[in-house]
Amino acid sequence: MADVRKPPAPPRAAPPQPQAPRPSRPSAGAQTQAPRVTPNMAELERQVGSLALSQIDGAGALAMMRALVWQGILARLGVAAPLVVLHDLGCLITGLGGPGPVVKGIAESELCEAWRGLLVELSESDLVRAQAGWKHRDQMIGVVLARVFAPVVPQLPDDVRVLRPIELPVDAIHYARVEPSSAYTRYDQRQTIAWLQTLTQHRLLPLLAVEQIDVDALRLFGLFRGGPGEAAAGVDLADLYNVMVSPALADVIDFSMELLPSILEVKREAGQQVFSIDGYASIERFGGVDDLELSQLAYDEDIFEQKFIDDELFYFTHEKQVENEHRTHYVLVDGSASMRGVREVFARGLALALCKRLALLGEHVILRFFDSRLYEGVRVGAQGHAEVPYVLQFRAEHGRNYARVIRQINAELSAPRRSGAGAGKVLVYLLTHGECQLPPDDVAALAARAPIYGVFILPSSGVLDLGYLDLFYRVHVIDDQAISHGRRAQRARQIISDVEAGQRQAQPIRRKTGSVSVGTGLKGHGRRRR
């Protein structure tokens, strides 16, 4: 057969290509925005479709949007739970709704009835009944839900347990046109059915998990609450989860809850007096142009403008502003093995309460641990709670080297400090045990830079016999009677009250007397010795 080939066609002219637009320079605001991620619409509609099995009454669109936030938090913790489970349990815990009187849903009636019965049992738990006593931040709700699901996940079928979580968007525009009933029938809901069957068949697991959650820990985080963006304030979700699952922290939490409610009420007095008709009261660095001191007009124009920008001009004022001296408080807690047991509970609970009290009074507070060295700490603010997991979970097994610690403190305080939280007057609080041996020369060098408050927790039987105590500004001794369960809160309140009274007085310290106030037992501040 002859090879017949088609003659090649003449080349066609290429169609004119549209000229690509020149890339425009993004604006300053566009440079900071992250690229928008296209949501997985199939997964989104499947999760929303699972809400057709919800057994909660009284929850609206706000509850669904919060459930999406909880779903994202659990996704970051590695838990792939269906949206209906998060929605119903989260609404139950936060009080956004309760189980309905009758079964609803479009799945099997027996499964829906069992799920509703489990919600009714969970509504009788202490966690749900005490929901008004702690702040329902989304991060805390997500951590609580992860704690409830921890014993349930191993019981899931293998194909469901190994599923990776997919974080859903929280923009309401994606959910405006998604109907749960129709989405439930259009997508496979085997994962949702498997979760509900596991929760109802092993109902004792979520019930026991809810009962094991320490409500006092939730109240403690509520007392140290931050603003709406508290998750970005230095608190990691893993740290919150570890606080929820660790039973060893219960004693410190209980002691902190004994102290904090009674000391968080702070009344700050106004620091100014107003003289409306009796002439000027003082010369200050703030005021209006009409009140400008006439001698300030003698400056050259450039110097005058610079002083005006730097707030260095003087004004006659009718108000006398009382400006507090800038102070920074270093609360140093012994984290060595000698502080285990009741000493650790007292020291850490006292440190939390003392830091929070000073922060509420407007002071700059830095909380740090030490054993063989001084560790990096956290700044305690009136609107944050990053110090709570730091205090509760800090562990270090590096032995003891108190001489190195005191030298490190002296080196940091002797370094030049910028204006801000590290400048101004410095006060040091040392919370340790009665056998803390420090070099007297280094203690004297530290006492020359900052007043030192010492809280020494004695061994089970012994007396405080340290050669450097005369260099301390104030010493509190905690013996067996003071550290007992019934009296420890009273003794801690006395220490905090003594510190607060010293801050109000703000009197200069006379180093030459070498006096030290020793508080023993429950006798207030004790005696003075030379």
Secondary structure, DSSP 8 states (H G I E B T S, - for coil): ---------------------------HHHHHS-------HHHHHHHHHGGGG--EES--HHHHHHHHHHHHHHHHTT----HHHHHHHHHHHHTS-EE-SS---SS-HHHHHHHHHHHHHHTTSHHHHTGGGS---HHHHHHHHHHHHTTTGGGS-HHHHT---------GGGGTT--HHHHHHHS--HHHHHHHHHHHHTTHHHHHHHHHS-HHHHHHHHHT---TTGGGTT--HHHHHHHHH-GGGHHHHHHHHHHHHHH--------EEE-SSS---EEES---GGGB-GGGGGS-HHHHHHHHHTT---EEESEEE-----EEEEEEEE-SGGG-THHHHHHHHHHHHHHHHHHHTT-EEEEEEESSSB---EEE-TT--THHHHHHH----S---HHHHHHHHHHHHHS---SSTTSSEEEEEEEEETT----HHHHHHHHHHS-EEEEEE--SS-----TTGGGSSEEEEE-TTTTSTTTHHHHHHHHHHHHHHHHHH-----STT--EEEE-TTSTT-EEE-
